[in-house]
Amino acid sequence: MVAENDSYRRPRIVLIDFGLACSFGSLDTARSAEEEGVGSPAGTPGYVPPETWETEVWYPRGDIFSMGVVFLQIMVGRIPSASGHVEGVLQEGNEPREFFRDARERPFPWQRFPRAMTGLASLIDVMTLPDHRRRPTATRALEHEWFLCDSDADLPNEIVRDLVCTSSGHSAKERMVDQILVMNNLDELRELFEQLSDAAAADRRRGGAGGVAAAEARSLLTSHGVDDGTADEFLRACSRRDGHCDLAGILQECVEVKESYSHQ
């Protein structure tokens, strides 16, 4: 975690989550090779390596796999968005078995990868090998030729556009969440969450994906203390193609944050 970033050149980095690390690496709950099916390991689907889907154990080179996926997503402009409109390169499934299959088969969109960056492509390829024993350690990965080259090839314009749009979506969501947390107490947030959940359920009954129409979402946000400009920017960045957005999921996060305040 970046504890302090006052200096761009010398940020203060600290290691956290040692308890989780011990739990993730425990062999007490490991699945045996004879067990069939796919487990339910701790971790974010799309970044969990295939061996962890199989055994429910995180091995040291599992993080190498995850970082390789992050590298690829940056280079092809597929950073998961706040609205869920953009998914990660390995997040198109819905079930553990599908996530395991994609982690093992790696259906990466190489056609979008910058052609001039062959060194980085080879690094990502070896970092995400399905067999964790064949992946490099962190030290070996840093010795890859790509880290030693002086290439300054430009990213294609469409990838830069996708990265900027995704970044603006995260920023717009954060500003909206900050305002709604400041302007509403816990009871008001819970009431708004119930309204949005009902609206999402009604949309699903009509055959939709379960969201709130932009006009209704704007009215609800501005009536709960979000200024017009922030509401409009959030809806432009985070609405799906059908003109709806998943406000219920975001409000659930807000409720949980406010609840954590009340317990401190």
C-alpha positions in Angstrom: 0.0 0.0 0.0 1.2 3.6 -0.7 1.2 5.1 2.8 2.5 8.5 1.6 2.9 9.9 -1.9 4.1 13.4 -1.2 7.1 12.6 -3.3 6.5 11.1 -6.8 10.1 9.7 -6.9 10.2 8.4 -3.3 6.7 7.3 -2.1 6.5 5.4 1.2 5.4 1.9 0.5 4.2 -0.4 3.4 3.2 -4.1 3.3 -0.2 -5.0 4.7 -2.7 -7.9 5.0 -0.3 -10.4 6.5 -3.2 -12.2 8.2 -4.9 -12.7 4.8 -1.6 -13.8 3.2 -1.2 -16.5 5.8 -4.8 -17.6 5.3 -4.5 -17.6 1.5 -1.4 -19.7 1.7 -2.7 -22.2 4.2 -2.6 -25.9 3.2 -5.2 -26.8 5.9 -8.1 -26.0 3.6 -6.4 -27.0 0.3 -8.3 -29.2 -2.1 -6.8 -32.5 -2.9 -5.9 -33.5 -6.5 -8.6 -36.1 -6.4 -11.4 -33.6 -5.7 -13.5 -32.8 -8.8 -14.7 -29.4 -9.9 -13.5 -25.9 -9.1 -13.1 -24.3 -5.7 -14.1 -20.9 -4.4 -10.8 -19.2 -3.5 -10.4 -15.8 -1.9 -9.6 -13.3 -4.5 -11.1 -11.2 -7.4 -12.3 -13.3 -10.3 -10.3 -12.3 -13.4 -7.0 -12.1 -11.4 -7.0 -15.5 -9.6 -4.6 -17.9 -11.3 -5.7 -21.3 -12.5 -3.9 -23.3 -9.8 -5.7 -21.3 -7.1 -9.1 -22.0 -8.6 -8.2 -25.7 -8.4 -6.6 -25.9 -5.0 -8.0 -22.8 -3.2 -4.4 -22.0 -2.2 -2.4 -18.9 -3.3 1.2 -19.8 -4.3 3.9 -17.1 -4.5 3.8 -17.0 -8.3 0.1 -16.4 -8.3 0.7 -12.7 -7.8 2.9 -12.8 -10.9 -0.1 -14.1 -12.9 -2.3 -11.3 -11.5 0.2 -8.6 -12.3 0.6 -9.9 -15.8 -3.2 -9.6 -16.2 -3.0 -6.0 -15.0 -0.2 -5.2 -17.4 -2.3 -6.6 -20.3 -5.4 -4.7 -19.3 -3.6 -1.4 -19.2 -2.1 -2.0 -22.6 -5.3 -2.9 -24.3 -7.5 -0.4 -22.5 -9.6 -2.9 -20.6 -9.5 -1.5 -17.1 -12.7 -2.6 -15.3 -15.0 0.4 -14.9 -17.0 1.6 -11.9 -20.2 0.9 -13.7 -19.3 -2.6 -14.7 -19.7 -1.6 -18.4 -16.0 -2.5 -19.0 -14.9 -5.9 -17.7 -11.4 -7.2 -17.2 -9.9 -9.5 -19.9 -10.7 -12.6 -17.8 -14.0 -11.4 -16.2 -16.5 -12.3 -18.8 -17.7 -15.4 -17.0 -20.3 -15.8 -14.3 -19.4 -19.0 -12.6 -16.1 -20.3 -10.9 -15.8 -22.9 -13.6 -15.8 -20.3 -16.3 -13.3 -18.1 -14.5 -11.0 -21.1 -14.1 -11.3 -22.0 -17.8 -10.4 -18.5 -18.9 -7.5 -18.3 -16.4 -6.2 -21.6 -17.9 -6.9 -20.9 -21.6 -6.1 -17.1 -21.5 -8.4 -15.7 -24.2 -6.5 -12.4 -24.3 -7.3 -9.7 -26.8 -3.8 -9.7 -28.3 -5.2 -8.0 -31.5 -5.5 -4.8 -29.5 -2.0 -5.0 -28.0 0.4 -2.4 -29.4 2.4 -4.3 -32.1 5.6 -2.4 -31.5 5.8 -3.7 -27.9 6.9 -7.3 -28.6 9.2 -7.4 -25.5 6.3 -6.5 -23.1 4.0 -9.0 -24.9 6.5 -11.8 -24.3 6.8 -10.7 -20.6 3.1 -10.8 -20.1 2.9 -14.2 -21.8 5.4 -15.8 -19.5 3.9 -14.1 -16.4 0.5 -15.6 -17.1 1.5 -19.1 -18.0 -1.1 -21.6 -16.8 1.6 -23.7 -15.0 2.7 -21.7 -12.1 6.0 -23.6 -11.9 7.0 -22.2 -15.3 6.2 -18.5 -14.4 9.2 -16.4 -13.3 9.6 -15.2 -9.8 9.4 -11.4 -9.2 13.1 -11.1 -9.3 13.4 -13.0 -12.6 10.5 -11.0 -14.1 12.4 -7.8 -13.3 15.4 -9.2 -15.2 13.3 -9.6 -18.4 14.7 -7.8 -21.4 11.7 -5.4 -21.6 12.7 -3.7 -18.4 16.2 -3.1 -19.8 15.1 -1.7 -23.2 14.6 2.0 -24.0 11.5 1.7 -26.2 9.2 4.7 -26.1 6.6 3.4 -28.5 3.3 5.3 -28.3 0.0 3.7 -27.3 -2.6 3.6 -30.1 -5.1 6.5 -29.8 -8.1 4.2 -29.2 -6.3 2.6 -26.2 -5.4 6.0 -24.7 -9.0 7.0 -25.1 -10.3 3.9 -23.4 -7.9 4.4 -20.5 -8.8 8.0 -20.0 -12.5 7.3 -20.1 -12.2 4.5 -17.5 -10.1 6.8 -15.3 -12.6 9.6 -15.5 -15.4 7.1 -14.5 -13.6 6.1 -11.4 -12.9 9.8 -10.5 -16.6 10.8 -11.1 -17.8 7.9 -8.9 -15.5 8.9 -6.1 -16.7 12.5 -6.1 -20.3 11.4 -6.2 -19.8 9.0 -3.3 -17.9 11.6 -1.2 -20.8 14.1 -1.6 -23.5 11.6 -0.8 -21.7 10.4 2.3 -21.3 13.9 3.6 -24.8 15.0 2.9 -26.8 12.0 4.3 -27.0 10.2 7.5 -27.1 6.4 7.8 -30.9 6.2 7.9 -31.2 8.4 4.8 -28.6 6.2 2.9 -30.5 3.1 3.8 -33.8 4.6 2.6 -32.1 5.6 -0.7 -30.6 2.2 -1.1 -34.1 0.5 -0.7 -35.5 2.9 -3.4 -32.7 2.1 -5.8 -33.0 -1.7 -5.1 -36.7 -1.6 -5.8 -36.1 0.3 -9.1 -33.4 -2.2 -10.1 -35.8 -5.1 -9.4 -38.5 -3.4 -11.4 -36.1 -3.0 -14.3 -35.2 -6.7 -14.2 -38.9 -7.7 -14.3 -39.1 -5.6 -17.5 -36.3 -7.6 -19.0 -33.5 -5.1 -18.2 -30.1 -5.7 -16.5 -31.3 -4.3 -13.2 -30.4 -0.6 -13.1 -31.9 2.9 -12.7 -32.7 5.1 -15.7 -30.4 8.1 -16.0 -33.1 10.7 -15.5 -34.4 9.0 -12.3 -30.9 8.5 -11.1 -30.1 12.2 -11.5 -33.2 13.2 -9.6 -32.4 10.9 -6.7 -28.8 12.0 -6.5 -29.4 15.7 -6.6 -32.3 15.4 -4.1 -29.8 13.8 -1.7 -27.1 16.5 -1.9 -25.1 15.7 -5.0 -24.5 18.8 -7.0 -25.8 19.0 -10.6 -22.3 18.9 -12.2 -21.1 15.9 -10.3 -24.3 14.0 -10.9 -24.1 14.7 -14.7 -20.4 13.8 -14.9 -21.1 10.5 -12.9 -24.0 9.5 -15.2 -22.0 10.3 -18.4 -19.1 8.2 -17.2 -20.9 5.3 -15.5 -24.1 4.7 -17.3 -24.4 1.5 -19.4 -25.3 1.5 -23.0 -28.9 1.0 -22.2 -28.9 4.4 -20.4 -29.2 2.8 -16.9 -26.6 2.7 -14.1 -26.1 0.4 -11.1 -26.7 2.9 -8.4 -28.0 0.3 -5.9 -24.6 -1.4 -5.8 -22.8 1.9 -5.1 -25.3 2.9 -2.4 -24.8 -0.5 -0.7 -21.1 0.4 -0.5 -22.0 3.8 0.9 -24.2 2.2 3.6 -21.4 -0.1 4.6 -18.9 2.7 4.9 -21.4 4.8 7.0 -22.0 1.7 9.2 -18.3 1.3 9.8 -18.2 4.9 11.0 -20.9 4.2 13.6 -18.9 1.3 14.9 -15.7 3.1 15.4 
